[in-house]
């Protein structure tokens, strides 16, 4: 087995990512959207990076028709 290189090239970066699939019922999805929206509303201008990430996450969620029983 070869010895590790003596010099580490800091310019080379490896990025690993994964995709996760989570299934929600319509009620769970409505609850998740409401929770994220409430969470989003609680952040101020100092947390702009968090707001951007929450908005991006919310944009990935599919729209669900309102529940006629709960409005």
Steps between C-alpha positions, in 0.01 A plus 500: 500500500636841405579757766272807514632805316719730704334808350126547521349700217257734675361622166337166429172457679264210499134568545268218590127541510203275548138521404245390756141412428244561772134423454233718664124481506321815385435593865866451592610708202264783600639486853858504373430799275331688788787421736765612251304815420471583871870424550583719199295790642691488832838583344623854455743671267802371695419148390476566126691181418249294699209673327645414160543135597148474645350664191692254278377207709141623487522535121573128472178403675205423277187709532206334672138602471360643825315254718129592476444380858776714651518792256 
